């Protein structure tokens, strides 16, 4: 049996992914990694089949069918999906996720960091499924640990908290303005004129809020550029080192079924 794996790692153009064919192993589509969606502002499309299954690769949010953020799923969470839908950001997989022995859903999963297989997980024997789950669980823990170490490095910047709060205030003002604009479309007469005045006042206030956010961001960047982090701290982290060793051991059991990096 051949398995088709789609590895989506915040690439600019998943549609340009190249497949590794032949009968010697799984066909793997790995998108180019020179640029990311964060670099370009581009949305990510999903080039895989309309249904299948897979694993979450790292801690990532999941959503209700209406788009409400329901929290995070850890790396290694198995899922089945039955459809792919477009969103204002990335393609979303209509999925059920496995927690313990039960499948829950439907939920929407962002395609940005998952490994997807065509077909059904029941086509694989139970030990292989368990080995795959173990591999992606460890991979997710590695991503979480690296994120925690990076967050610690950011927190050392004395401008980190003020920059974060200033940026959040600006994003909140954008969301508030959008809500006011939507509400204003439903109003007429004096109520609409009053709402328009309030929106105009908020727009003027946004100029100040954005200037503050830009100022704090510049101070954060200046400190960061003059105080480069020490990459050896991550390399020397004992928890990360143990996880990397465990990942190599787990990889040996499923190497023919995972994307090759």
N, C-alpha and C positions, 0 to 999 in steps of 0.2 A: 504494500500500500504506500502511496506517495502522499506526503503532507505538504501543504502550501503555506508558508509562513510569511506573514507581512510584519515587518518590524518598522514601527513608526516612532521616530525619535526627533520630533520637532524639526522635520526637514522642510526646506522651502517647497519642493515639488515632489510629492510622493509618486505622482504619475510617471515620473522619469525613472522610477526604480528599475533596476535590472534584475532579472531572474536567473538563478543558477539552475540549469536544467540537467537532464540525464537521469539514469536509473541508479546512480551510485549513492543517492541520498535525497533528502528533501529539497524541493525547489524553494529557494529563499529570495525574497525581494527586499533589497536593502536600499533605501533612498539615499541620495547624496547628503553628506553631512557638513559640507563646507559652510553653509549658511543655515540659520535656524529661523523659525517664525518670529522669534523675539528680535532677531537682527533686522528682519525685513518688514515686519508687520503683516506678513501674508498669512492667510488661513491655510490650514492643512486639510487636504482631501484624503479620502480613504480609497485606495485602489483595489482593495480586496473584494471577495464575493459578498453578496447581500446577506448571507447567513453563515454561521460557523461558531467557533468557540476559541477560548484562549486564556491568557493570564494577564493580570495587571502587573506591570514591571516595577513600578515604584509607587509610593504613597501618592494617591491622586483623588480628586473629588469625584463624586457621582451625584446624579441629579434625578429628580422626579420627572415623569413624562411632561410636566408643565414647565420644567426648567429650574425648579427650586433646588438649591444646593443642600444636599442631605448629609454632608460630612465627607470623610475620606475613607477610601479603601486601601488596605495595606498591600504592598507588593506581594505577589504570589496568589492573590485572590483569583480563583477560577471564575470564568463567566461563559455564558452562551449568548449569542446574539442572533436576532431574527430579521433585522433591518438596519439600514444606515440612513440617517437623516442629516440634512444640512442644518447649520445653526449660524448665528452671527459671528461665531468664532471658528471652531473646527468641526469636522464631521463628527457626528455622535452615533454610537452604536446602541440600538434598542436591545437591552440585555437583561438577563437574570443572572444573579451572582450567587455563588455557593458560600454559605456560612455554616460551618459544622457539617451536618448531613442534609441540610435543607437548601433548596434553591429559592431565592427571594427576588422579587421584582414585579413588573418591569421597571428598570432604571435606564438612565442615559449615561453612557460612558464616553468620555472624550477619547478620540482615537490617537491622541498625541503620544501616548507612552504605553502601548500595549503590544503583545505578541498575539497574533490571530492565526488560527488554523482552520482550514476548510473541513467540513464534515461534522462529525459528532465525537465528543470525548469518549463515548461508549465504544468506539471502534478500537481504542487502545486498551491494552491489559492494565489492570489496576496497579501493579508495581511501576510500570512506566509512567502512568499518570502521577503517582505519588512522587516519583523521582523528578518529574518536570515541576511539580508544585514546590518541591523542596528547593530546586535550583532557583526558581523565580522568587521564592520567599527570601532566600539569602541575598539575591541580587537587590531586592527591594530594601533589605536592611542595610546593605552597603550604601545605597543611594541616600537613605535616611541619615546614616552616620556622617557621610560626607556633607550633607546639608547642615547637620548640627554643628560640625566643625567650622563650616563656612559662616554660619550664623554667629558663632562665637567670635570669629575674626571681625565680622562687621560690627558687633556690639562693642568691640574695643575702640572703635572710632567715636570720639567724643561728640560728633555731630550726628551720629546715627539716629538717635531717638527723635531729636528735633526735626531732622530731615524727613523721617518717616511720618511724624505727625503732620508736618506741613503738607506733604504730598497727599496724605489721607484727607486732610481738610479740603484740598483742591478737588480731589476726586468726589468727595461728598457734595461739594458745591455744584459740580457738573450734573450729578444725579438729581440734585434738588431742582436745578434749572430745567432739566428734561421733564421732570414730573410737573412742574409749574406750566411748562409749555403745553403739555398734553391736557392738563386741566383747563387751561385757558381756551382751548379749541371747543370746549363744551359750553362756554359761557357766552352771554350776550349783554349788550347794553352797558349799564354802569358797573356791573360786576366784572365784565370783561375788561373795562377800562382800568378798574382798580387792580385787577390781576396783572395787567400789562405794566402798570407803574411798579408793582412789586418785583416783577421779573426784570425790569430795566434797572432797578436799584440793585438787585442781586448781580446782574451783569457787571455793573460798575464795581461792586465789592469783589467780584471774581478777579479783576485786574490786580487788586491788592493781594488777594490770596495767592494768585499764581506767582506774583513777584516774590512773595515770601517763600514759596516752595522752591522757586528757582535759586534764590539766594542760599537757602539751606542746602540744596542739592550741590551747589557749587562749593560750599564750605566742606561738605562731606567728601566730594571728589578730590579737592585739594589735599585734604589730610590723608586720604587713601593713597594718592599718587606719591606723597612724600613719606609714607610709612608702609612700604610693600610688605605683604604677609610672608611668613616663613613656610614654604612648601614642605620642609622637612618635618614640621609638626604633624601634618596629615600622614606622611609616610611612617612616622614613628608611633602613631596612635595604636596601642595594643589591641583595642577592640576592633578597629578597622583591619588590622593585620590578621587577626583570627578569622574574621568574616571572609577576607580574600582567600585564605587557605581553605576554608570550608567550601567556598564557591568552586574552587578548582577541583576539589574532590567530588562535588555534586555534578560538575560539568562532565566529568568522565563517564557518567552513567547515561547521559542524554545528548551527547555531542552531536549526533546525527539529526536531532530534532530541534536544535536551537540555532538562531542566527549566528553566523560566524563574524566576529568583529576583528 
